[in-house]
């Protein structure tokens, strides 16, 4: 599960770098992936905590 947070951070950094360099499409796509990875991580953490 820690890999999800690591991947989310990587995609967040990639999105920031792409935004700074002017690649708005890549930045938005990377930010979307990072958002979904964090959502999946939170859901799995809650399920793990309950079980």
PQR file of N, CA, C, O and H, with PARSE charges and radii, in Angstrom:
ATOM      1  N   UNK A   1       0.825  -1.196   0.000 -0.4000 1.5000
ATOM      2  CA  UNK A   1       0.000   0.000   0.000 -0.0000 2.0000
ATOM      3  C   UNK A   1       0.867   1.258   0.000  0.5500 1.7000
ATOM      4  O   UNK A   1       0.440   2.309  -0.479 -0.5500 1.4000
ATOM      5  N   UNK A   2       2.075   1.152   0.534 -0.4000 1.5000
ATOM      6  CA  UNK A   2       2.969   2.306   0.545 -0.0000 2.0000
ATOM      7  C   UNK A   2       3.407   2.673  -0.877  0.5500 1.7000
ATOM      8  O   UNK A   2       3.760   3.821  -1.146 -0.5500 1.4000
ATOM      9  H   UNK A   2       2.421   0.298   0.923  0.4000 1.0000
ATOM     10  N   UNK A   3       3.380   1.698  -1.774 -0.4000 1.5000
ATOM     11  CA  UNK A   3       3.748   1.975  -3.158 -0.0000 2.0000
ATOM     12  C   UNK A   3       2.764   2.930  -3.816  0.5500 1.7000
ATOM     13  O   UNK A   3       3.149   3.711  -4.686 -0.5500 1.4000
ATOM     14  H   UNK A   3       3.093   0.765  -1.555  0.4000 1.0000
ATOM     15  N   UNK A   4       1.500   2.877  -3.412 -0.4000 1.5000
ATOM     16  CA  UNK A   4       0.511   3.798  -3.981 -0.0000 2.0000
ATOM     17  C   UNK A   4       0.850   5.241  -3.654  0.5500 1.7000
ATOM     18  O   UNK A   4       0.751   6.117  -4.514 -0.5500 1.4000
ATOM     19  H   UNK A   4       1.187   2.243  -2.705  0.4000 1.0000
ATOM     20  N   UNK A   5       1.249   5.493  -2.413 -0.4000 1.5000
ATOM     21  CA  UNK A   5       1.609   6.856  -2.028 -0.0000 2.0000
ATOM     22  C   UNK A   5       2.886   7.279  -2.753  0.5500 1.7000
ATOM     23  O   UNK A   5       3.007   8.425  -3.185 -0.5500 1.4000
ATOM     24  H   UNK A   5       1.330   4.782  -1.714  0.4000 1.0000
ATOM     25  N   UNK A   6       3.822   6.369  -2.883 -0.4000 1.5000
ATOM     26  CA  UNK A   6       5.056   6.682  -3.616 -0.0000 2.0000
ATOM     27  C   UNK A   6       4.773   7.033  -5.070  0.5500 1.7000
ATOM     28  O   UNK A   6       5.336   7.985  -5.611 -0.5500 1.4000
ATOM     29  H   UNK A   6       3.725   5.438  -2.532  0.4000 1.0000
ATOM     30  N   UNK A   7       3.899   6.258  -5.695 -0.4000 1.5000
ATOM     31  CA  UNK A   7       3.521   6.550  -7.080 -0.0000 2.0000
ATOM     32  C   UNK A   7       2.768   7.873  -7.183  0.5500 1.7000
ATOM     33  O   UNK A   7       2.973   8.637  -8.126 -0.5500 1.4000
ATOM     34  H   UNK A   7       3.442   5.484  -5.256  0.4000 1.0000
ATOM     35  N   UNK A   8       1.902   8.139  -6.217 -0.4000 1.5000
ATOM     36  CA  UNK A   8       1.159   9.396  -6.231 -0.0000 2.0000
ATOM     37  C   UNK A   8       2.110  10.585  -6.119  0.5500 1.7000
ATOM     38  O   UNK A   8       1.919  11.595  -6.796 -0.5500 1.4000
ATOM     39  H   UNK A   8       1.736   7.519  -5.451  0.4000 1.0000
ATOM     40  N   UNK A   9       3.121  10.475  -5.281 -0.4000 1.5000
ATOM     41  CA  UNK A   9       4.095  11.558  -5.140 -0.0000 2.0000
ATOM     42  C   UNK A   9       4.888  11.728  -6.423  0.5500 1.7000
ATOM     43  O   UNK A   9       5.155  12.856  -6.838 -0.5500 1.4000
ATOM     44  H   UNK A   9       3.277   9.654  -4.731  0.4000 1.0000
ATOM     45  N   UNK A  10       5.268  10.630  -7.058 -0.4000 1.5000
ATOM     46  CA  UNK A  10       6.005  10.711  -8.326 -0.0000 2.0000
ATOM     47  C   UNK A  10       5.162  11.409  -9.389  0.5500 1.7000
ATOM     48  O   UNK A  10       5.661  12.282 -10.099 -0.5500 1.4000
ATOM     49  H   UNK A  10       5.051   9.713  -6.721  0.4000 1.0000
ATOM     50  N   UNK A  11       3.882  11.030  -9.506 -0.4000 1.5000
ATOM     51  CA  UNK A  11       3.021  11.665 -10.500 -0.0000 2.0000
ATOM     52  C   UNK A  11       2.760  13.129 -10.161  0.5500 1.7000
ATOM     53  O   UNK A  11       2.605  13.953 -11.062 -0.5500 1.4000
ATOM     54  H   UNK A  11       3.476  10.320  -8.929  0.4000 1.0000
ATOM     55  N   UNK A  12       2.709  13.461  -8.865 -0.4000 1.5000
ATOM     56  CA  UNK A  12       2.525  14.846  -8.457 -0.0000 2.0000
ATOM     57  C   UNK A  12       3.732  15.691  -8.847  0.5500 1.7000
ATOM     58  O   UNK A  12       3.581  16.808  -9.342 -0.5500 1.4000
ATOM     59  H   UNK A  12       2.835  12.791  -8.133  0.4000 1.0000
ATOM     60  N   UNK A  13       4.926  15.157  -8.623 -0.4000 1.5000
ATOM     61  CA  UNK A  13       6.149  15.872  -9.016 -0.0000 2.0000
ATOM     62  C   UNK A  13       6.220  15.997 -10.534  0.5500 1.7000
ATOM     63  O   UNK A  13       6.596  17.048 -11.053 -0.5500 1.4000
ATOM     64  H   UNK A  13       5.049  14.250  -8.221  0.4000 1.0000
ATOM     65  N   UNK A  14       5.864  14.938 -11.245 -0.4000 1.5000
ATOM     66  CA  UNK A  14       5.843  14.976 -12.708 -0.0000 2.0000
ATOM     67  C   UNK A  14       4.859  16.036 -13.204  0.5500 1.7000
ATOM     68  O   UNK A  14       5.150  16.767 -14.152 -0.5500 1.4000
ATOM     69  H   UNK A  14       5.558  14.084 -10.823  0.4000 1.0000
ATOM     70  N   UNK A  15       3.701  16.114 -12.563 -0.4000 1.5000
ATOM     71  CA  UNK A  15       2.709  17.114 -12.948 -0.0000 2.0000
ATOM     72  C   UNK A  15       3.240  18.522 -12.716  0.5500 1.7000
ATOM     73  O   UNK A  15       3.036  19.406 -13.548 -0.5500 1.4000
ATOM     74  H   UNK A  15       3.465  15.520 -11.793  0.4000 1.0000
ATOM     75  N   UNK A  16       3.912  18.736 -11.606 -0.4000 1.5000
ATOM     76  CA  UNK A  16       4.459  20.065 -11.310 -0.0000 2.0000
ATOM     77  C   UNK A  16       5.533  20.457 -12.315  0.5500 1.7000
ATOM     78  O   UNK A  16       5.562  21.589 -12.798 -0.5500 1.4000
ATOM     79  H   UNK A  16       4.077  18.018 -10.929  0.4000 1.0000
ATOM     80  N   UNK A  17       6.415  19.511 -12.625 -0.4000 1.5000
ATOM     81  CA  UNK A  17       7.485  19.795 -13.596 -0.0000 2.0000
ATOM     82  C   UNK A  17       6.887  20.065 -14.979  0.5500 1.7000
ATOM     83  O   UNK A  17       7.318  20.984 -15.675 -0.5500 1.4000
ATOM     84  H   UNK A  17       6.392  18.591 -12.233  0.4000 1.0000
ATOM     85  N   UNK A  18       5.896  19.264 -15.377 -0.4000 1.5000
ATOM     86  CA  UNK A  18       5.261  19.466 -16.681 -0.0000 2.0000
ATOM     87  C   UNK A  18       4.550  20.811 -16.732  0.5500 1.7000
ATOM     88  O   UNK A  18       4.565  21.477 -17.767 -0.5500 1.4000
ATOM     89  H   UNK A  18       5.546  18.517 -14.812  0.4000 1.0000
ATOM     90  N   UNK A  19       3.923  21.222 -15.624 -0.4000 1.5000
ATOM     91  CA  UNK A  19       3.233  22.516 -15.582 -0.0000 2.0000
ATOM     92  C   UNK A  19       4.226  23.659 -15.721  0.5500 1.7000
ATOM     93  O   UNK A  19       3.974  24.626 -16.440 -0.5500 1.4000
ATOM     94  H   UNK A  19       3.911  20.681 -14.784  0.4000 1.0000
ATOM     95  N   UNK A  20       5.348  23.546 -15.035 -0.4000 1.5000
ATOM     96  CA  UNK A  20       6.369  24.595 -15.105 -0.0000 2.0000
ATOM     97  C   UNK A  20       6.947  24.689 -16.516  0.5500 1.7000
ATOM     98  O   UNK A  20       7.236  25.783 -17.000 -0.5500 1.4000
ATOM     99  H   UNK A  20       5.553  22.761 -14.451  0.4000 1.0000
ATOM    100  N   UNK A  21       7.113  23.543 -17.172 -0.4000 1.5000
ATOM    101  CA  UNK A  21       7.678  23.537 -18.520 -0.0000 2.0000
ATOM    102  C   UNK A  21       6.653  23.877 -19.601  0.5500 1.7000
ATOM    103  O   UNK A  21       7.010  24.045 -20.767 -0.5500 1.4000
ATOM    104  H   UNK A  21       6.878  22.654 -16.779  0.4000 1.0000
ATOM    105  N   UNK A  22       5.388  23.976 -19.216 -0.4000 1.5000
ATOM    106  CA  UNK A  22       4.375  24.408 -20.166 -0.0000 2.0000
ATOM    107  C   UNK A  22       3.563  23.301 -20.803  0.5500 1.7000
ATOM    108  O   UNK A  22       2.751  23.569 -21.689 -0.5500 1.4000
ATOM    109  H   UNK A  22       5.099  23.839 -18.269  0.4000 1.0000
ATOM    110  N   UNK A  23       3.758  22.072 -20.379 -0.4000 1.5000
ATOM    111  CA  UNK A  23       2.993  20.957 -20.938 -0.0000 2.0000
ATOM    112  C   UNK A  23       1.740  20.761 -20.091  0.5500 1.7000
ATOM    113  O   UNK A  23       1.686  19.879 -19.234 -0.5500 1.4000
ATOM    114  H   UNK A  23       4.418  21.855 -19.660  0.4000 1.0000
ATOM    115  N   UNK A  24       0.736  21.595 -20.344 -0.4000 1.5000
ATOM    116  CA  UNK A  24      -0.465  21.603 -19.503 -0.0000 2.0000
ATOM    117  C   UNK A  24      -1.253  20.289 -19.589  0.5500 1.7000
ATOM    118  O   UNK A  24      -1.816  19.845 -18.588 -0.5500 1.4000
ATOM    119  H   UNK A  24       0.780  22.312 -21.041  0.4000 1.0000
ATOM    120  N   UNK A  25      -1.299  19.671 -20.760 -0.4000 1.5000
ATOM    121  CA  UNK A  25      -2.029  18.417 -20.914 -0.0000 2.0000
ATOM    122  C   UNK A  25      -1.412  17.295 -20.093  0.5500 1.7000
ATOM    123  O   UNK A  25      -2.121  16.552 -19.414 -0.5500 1.4000
ATOM    124  H   UNK A  25      -0.842  20.032 -21.573  0.4000 1.0000
ATOM    125  N   UNK A  26      -0.093  17.174 -20.155 -0.4000 1.5000
ATOM    126  CA  UNK A  26       0.610  16.148 -19.386 -0.0000 2.0000
ATOM    127  C   UNK A  26       0.451  16.430 -17.896  0.5500 1.7000
ATOM    128  O   UNK A  26       0.280  15.502 -17.106 -0.5500 1.4000
ATOM    129  H   UNK A  26       0.483  17.777 -20.706  0.4000 1.0000
ATOM    130  N   UNK A  27       0.507  17.694 -17.509 -0.4000 1.5000
ATOM    131  CA  UNK A  27       0.357  18.067 -16.101 -0.0000 2.0000
ATOM    132  C   UNK A  27      -1.030  17.680 -15.584  0.5500 1.7000
ATOM    133  O   UNK A  27      -1.155  17.137 -14.486 -0.5500 1.4000
ATOM    134  H   UNK A  27       0.646  18.448 -18.152  0.4000 1.0000
ATOM    135  N   UNK A  28      -2.050  17.953 -16.359 -0.4000 1.5000
ATOM    136  CA  UNK A  28      -3.399  17.602 -15.944 -0.0000 2.0000
ATOM    137  C   UNK A  28      -3.598  16.106 -15.849  0.5500 1.7000
ATOM    138  O   UNK A  28      -4.231  15.613 -14.916 -0.5500 1.4000
ATOM    139  H   UNK A  28      -1.949  18.394 -17.250  0.4000 1.0000
ATOM    140  N   UNK A  29      -3.056  15.382 -16.817 -0.4000 1.5000
ATOM    141  CA  UNK A  29      -3.167  13.921 -16.821 -0.0000 2.0000
ATOM    142  C   UNK A  29      -2.444  13.325 -15.619  0.5500 1.7000
ATOM    143  O   UNK A  29      -2.975  12.433 -14.958 -0.5500 1.4000
ATOM    144  H   UNK A  29      -2.541  15.783 -17.576  0.4000 1.0000
ATOM    145  N   UNK A  30      -1.243  13.808 -15.333 -0.4000 1.5000
ATOM    146  CA  UNK A  30      -0.471  13.308 -14.201 -0.0000 2.0000
ATOM    147  C   UNK A  30      -1.155  13.641 -12.880  0.5500 1.7000
ATOM    148  O   UNK A  30      -1.145  12.837 -11.947 -0.5500 1.4000
ATOM    149  H   UNK A  30      -0.812  14.533 -15.870  0.4000 1.0000
ATOM    150  N   UNK A  31      -1.747  14.828 -12.804 -0.4000 1.5000
ATOM    151  CA  UNK A  31      -2.451  15.214 -11.589 -0.0000 2.0000
ATOM    152  C   UNK A  31      -3.673  14.335 -11.380  0.5500 1.7000
ATOM    153  O   UNK A  31      -3.988  13.978 -10.245 -0.5500 1.4000
ATOM    154  H   UNK A  31      -1.756  15.481 -13.562  0.4000 1.0000
ATOM    155  N   UNK A  32      -4.363  13.982 -12.452 -0.4000 1.5000
ATOM    156  CA  UNK A  32      -5.512  13.094 -12.349 -0.0000 2.0000
ATOM    157  C   UNK A  32      -5.115  11.718 -11.848  0.5500 1.7000
ATOM    158  O   UNK A  32      -5.800  11.137 -11.006 -0.5500 1.4000
ATOM    159  H   UNK A  32      -4.107  14.272 -13.374  0.4000 1.0000
ATOM    160  N   UNK A  33      -4.008  11.192 -12.363 -0.4000 1.5000
ATOM    161  CA  UNK A  33      -3.523   9.885 -11.909 -0.0000 2.0000
ATOM    162  C   UNK A  33      -3.136   9.955 -10.435  0.5500 1.7000
ATOM    163  O   UNK A  33      -3.471   9.056  -9.664 -0.5500 1.4000
ATOM    164  H   UNK A  33      -3.450  11.663 -13.046  0.4000 1.0000
ATOM    165  N   UNK A  34      -2.438  11.010 -10.042 -0.4000 1.5000
ATOM    166  CA  UNK A  34      -2.030  11.150  -8.641 -0.0000 2.0000
ATOM    167  C   UNK A  34      -3.250  11.226  -7.730  0.5500 1.7000
ATOM    168  O   UNK A  34      -3.256  10.635  -6.650 -0.5500 1.4000
ATOM    169  H   UNK A  34      -2.166  11.740 -10.669  0.4000 1.0000
ATOM    170  N   UNK A  35      -4.281  11.950  -8.157 -0.4000 1.5000
ATOM    171  CA  UNK A  35      -5.496  12.077  -7.355 -0.0000 2.0000
ATOM    172  C   UNK A  35      -6.149  10.716  -7.154  0.5500 1.7000
ATOM    173  O   UNK A  35      -6.538  10.377  -6.037 -0.5500 1.4000
ATOM    174  H   UNK A  35      -4.276  12.430  -9.034  0.4000 1.0000
ATOM    175  N   UNK A  36      -6.274   9.933  -8.221 -0.4000 1.5000
ATOM    176  CA  UNK A  36      -6.914   8.628  -8.109 -0.0000 2.0000
ATOM    177  C   UNK A  36      -6.087   7.651  -7.284  0.5500 1.7000
ATOM    178  O   UNK A  36      -6.647   6.813  -6.577 -0.5500 1.4000
ATOM    179  H   UNK A  36      -5.957  10.208  -9.129  0.4000 1.0000
ATOM    180  N   UNK A  37      -4.760   7.747  -7.364 -0.4000 1.5000
ATOM    181  CA  UNK A  37      -3.921   6.884  -6.538 -0.0000 2.0000
ATOM    182  C   UNK A  37      -4.100   7.194  -5.056  0.5500 1.7000
ATOM    183  O   UNK A  37      -4.124   6.283  -4.228 -0.5500 1.4000
ATOM    184  H   UNK A  37      -4.305   8.428  -7.938  0.4000 1.0000
ATOM    185  N   UNK A  38      -4.226   8.469  -4.720 -0.4000 1.5000
ATOM    186  CA  UNK A  38      -4.458   8.851  -3.326 -0.0000 2.0000
ATOM    187  C   UNK A  38      -5.833   8.374  -2.868  0.5500 1.7000
ATOM    188  O   UNK A  38      -5.977   7.889  -1.746 -0.5500 1.4000
ATOM    189  H   UNK A  38      -4.207   9.209  -5.392  0.4000 1.0000
ATOM    190  N   UNK A  39      -6.842   8.505  -3.724 -0.4000 1.5000
ATOM    191  CA  UNK A  39      -8.188   8.045  -3.370 -0.0000 2.0000
ATOM    192  C   UNK A  39      -8.182   6.537  -3.131  0.5500 1.7000
ATOM    193  O   UNK A  39      -8.763   6.066  -2.153 -0.5500 1.4000
ATOM    194  H   UNK A  39      -6.725   8.899  -4.636  0.4000 1.0000
ATOM    195  N   UNK A  40      -7.537   5.782  -4.004 -0.4000 1.5000
ATOM    196  CA  UNK A  40      -7.459   4.328  -3.836 -0.0000 2.0000
ATOM    197  C   UNK A  40      -6.713   3.987  -2.552  0.5500 1.7000
ATOM    198  O   UNK A  40      -7.107   3.072  -1.829 -0.5500 1.4000
ATOM    199  H   UNK A  40      -7.064   6.165  -4.798  0.4000 1.0000
ATOM    200  N   UNK A  41      -5.633   4.720  -2.263 -0.4000 1.5000
ATOM    201  CA  UNK A  41      -4.878   4.478  -1.046 -0.0000 2.0000
ATOM    202  C   UNK A  41      -5.747   4.707   0.193  0.5500 1.7000
ATOM    203  O   UNK A  41      -5.729   3.897   1.120 -0.5500 1.4000
ATOM    204  H   UNK A  41      -5.312   5.463  -2.850  0.4000 1.0000
ATOM    205  N   UNK A  42      -6.497   5.793   0.211 -0.4000 1.5000
ATOM    206  CA  UNK A  42      -7.349   6.098   1.369 -0.0000 2.0000
ATOM    207  C   UNK A  42      -8.426   5.027   1.537  0.5500 1.7000
ATOM    208  O   UNK A  42      -8.692   4.589   2.657 -0.5500 1.4000
ATOM    209  H   UNK A  42      -6.511   6.451  -0.542  0.4000 1.0000
ATOM    210  N   UNK A  43      -9.041   4.607   0.445 -0.4000 1.5000
ATOM    211  CA  UNK A  43     -10.072   3.572   0.527 -0.0000 2.0000
ATOM    212  C   UNK A  43      -9.480   2.268   1.055  0.5500 1.7000
ATOM    213  O   UNK A  43     -10.068   1.636   1.932 -0.5500 1.4000
ATOM    214  H   UNK A  43      -8.825   4.962  -0.464  0.4000 1.0000
ATOM    215  N   UNK A  44      -8.333   1.862   0.536 -0.4000 1.5000
ATOM    216  CA  UNK A  44      -7.707   0.636   1.015 -0.0000 2.0000
ATOM    217  C   UNK A  44      -7.261   0.752   2.474  0.5500 1.7000
ATOM    218  O   UNK A  44      -7.329  -0.223   3.222 -0.5500 1.4000
ATOM    219  H   UNK A  44      -7.856   2.376  -0.177  0.4000 1.0000
ATOM    220  N   UNK A  45      -6.808   1.932   2.878 -0.4000 1.5000
ATOM    221  CA  UNK A  45      -6.411   2.128   4.274 -0.0000 2.0000
ATOM    222  C   UNK A  45      -7.621   2.002   5.195  0.5500 1.7000
ATOM    223  O   UNK A  45      -7.522   1.395   6.261 -0.5500 1.4000
ATOM    224  H   UNK A  45      -6.752   2.725   2.271  0.4000 1.0000
ATOM    225  N   UNK A  46      -8.751   2.561   4.802 -0.4000 1.5000
ATOM    226  CA  UNK A  46      -9.965   2.475   5.612 -0.0000 2.0000
ATOM    227  C   UNK A  46     -10.436   1.030   5.702  0.5500 1.7000
ATOM    228  O   UNK A  46     -10.791   0.556   6.781 -0.5500 1.4000
ATOM    229  H   UNK A  46      -8.832   3.054   3.935  0.4000 1.0000
ATOM    230  N   UNK A  47     -10.440   0.328   4.570 -0.4000 1.5000
ATOM    231  CA  UNK A  47     -10.873  -1.078   4.561 -0.0000 2.0000
ATOM    232  C   UNK A  47      -9.932  -1.915   5.433  0.5500 1.7000
ATOM    233  O   UNK A  47     -10.395  -2.772   6.185 -0.5500 1.4000
ATOM    234  H   UNK A  47     -10.151   0.713   3.693  0.4000 1.0000
ATOM    235  N   UNK A  48      -8.634  -1.680   5.344 -0.4000 1.5000
ATOM    236  CA  UNK A  48      -7.679  -2.410   6.153 -0.0000 2.0000
ATOM    237  C   UNK A  48      -7.890  -2.123   7.637  0.5500 1.7000
ATOM    238  O   UNK A  48      -7.816  -3.026   8.470 -0.5500 1.4000
ATOM    239  H   UNK A  48      -8.258  -0.983   4.733  0.4000 1.0000
ATOM    240  N   UNK A  49      -8.150  -0.872   7.953 -0.4000 1.5000
ATOM    241  CA  UNK A  49      -8.373  -0.491   9.344 -0.0000 2.0000
ATOM    242  C   UNK A  49      -9.633  -1.147   9.917  0.5500 1.7000
ATOM    243  O   UNK A  49      -9.652  -1.567  11.073 -0.5500 1.4000
ATOM    244  H   UNK A  49      -8.210  -0.138   7.276  0.4000 1.0000
ATOM    245  N   UNK A  50     -10.679  -1.227   9.098 -0.4000 1.5000
ATOM    246  CA  UNK A  50     -11.934  -1.830   9.555 -0.0000 2.0000
ATOM    247  C   UNK A  50     -11.775  -3.333   9.729  0.5500 1.7000
ATOM    248  O   UNK A  50     -12.270  -3.905  10.700 -0.5500 1.4000
ATOM    249  H   UNK A  50     -10.663  -0.886   8.158  0.4000 1.0000
ATOM    250  N   UNK A  51     -11.087  -3.969   8.795 -0.4000 1.5000
ATOM    251  CA  UNK A  51     -10.914  -5.426   8.882 -0.0000 2.0000
ATOM    252  C   UNK A  51      -9.761  -5.731   9.811  0.5500 1.7000
ATOM    253  O   UNK A  51      -9.437  -6.898  10.032 -0.5500 1.4000
ATOM    254  H   UNK A  51     -10.684  -3.504   8.006  0.4000 1.0000
TER
END
